[in-house]
């Protein structure tokens, strides 16, 4: 892989929109993990309330009826008015002009949900990172293949241009021979026809080049018409890498993604089972002020420590059903994992065979170009000497054009097969 393509790959990994979204999903999973860890820390809240009330239920307290006879007797004995008469009390239940201002600290002491949520969030983060890595490998392959497709399209236009020059020269040569009464007019027309056909084919090749250019720039998140640097060093830039199904299974991030998902489901099962048998234990501490009139003094300050235990004895078998549901999901993920292992094995065999076939075809295509070029050179000399027919020259010209196009396709197809094998092996 040449330096130019490496720079394009780095640019694509940095700017591709799907790659950016995958990175954001990893960041989101990382924040979820941090959030799950934060649930193990205490929660501190500030609460303040002020109540005004009137009416409602009341309670009668006959304090006057109880104390007034006693006070009257005491006044008679002391011959004084030291003990006044008091009225009965009628107190409403709703507190009026009452406030409570406090800081509450809630510390989970034992909560299986918090523990397993932290584990599950870690599994999901691993899965998201593996998913990002999977798309990264896929994007690298797409950029390589897109670049090779563009180079192939560029080369096709160059081949058509070279053959157009040859046919243009043939038309001029035949026109001169016709004026000299050496050939008939039909040979001029036939040469002109072949030239126009080639021009039409070249137009289609130019359109294909523009499409390949637009797609490659799309992968890099750049304007469709942005020029692309051509790296001729890619011709035989094939890497020699160990081909092994075991190595592919070890490197493929899809496997890590499924393994993380499988581990997450196991933790979901454990969490549901723990919820069936284990309680939750919390420590609650309140520190603040409470009383009538909105004042803060030593008469209103208070503190309260509370340890709460909650044990779910029965919840309509919901936790049991959750265990069964999570178990089924775990089995489905295990099935996907086995299927992926077999699919990767098939991909390795197929990609290896395709690369070997492309290598053999590339060698044969290059030999075909050399043979067609030599044949055209000989027939061209014979045609100009009047020793060969026009149909022979056009056939040789068409054979060379076809051989050159096929060789171009095969050359970049060889690099494409290498990119596909690299993707399968996760190199």
Buried (B, 14 or more C-beta within 10 A) or exposed (E): BBEBBEEBBEBBBEEBEEBEEBBEBBEEBBEBBEEBBEBEEEEEEEEEEEEEEEEEEEEEEEEBEEBBEEBEEEBEEEEEEEBEEEEEEEEEEEEEEBBBBBBBBBBBEEBBBBBBBBBBBBBBBBBBBBBBBBBBBBBBBBBBBBBBBBBBBBBBBEBBEEBBEBBBEBBEBBBEBBEEEEBEEEBBEBBBEBBEEBEEBBEEBBEBBBBBBBBBBBBBBBEEEEEBEEBEEBBEEBEEEEBEBEBBBEBBBBBBBBBBBBBBBBBBBBBBBBBBEBBBBBBBBBEBBBBEEEEEEEEBBEEEEEEEEEEEEEEEEEBEEBBEBBBEBBEEBEEBBEEBBEEBBEBBEEBBEBBEEBBEBBEEBBEBBEEBBEBBEEBBEBBEEEEBEBEBBBBBBBBBBBBBBBBBBBBBBBBBBBBBBBBBBBB
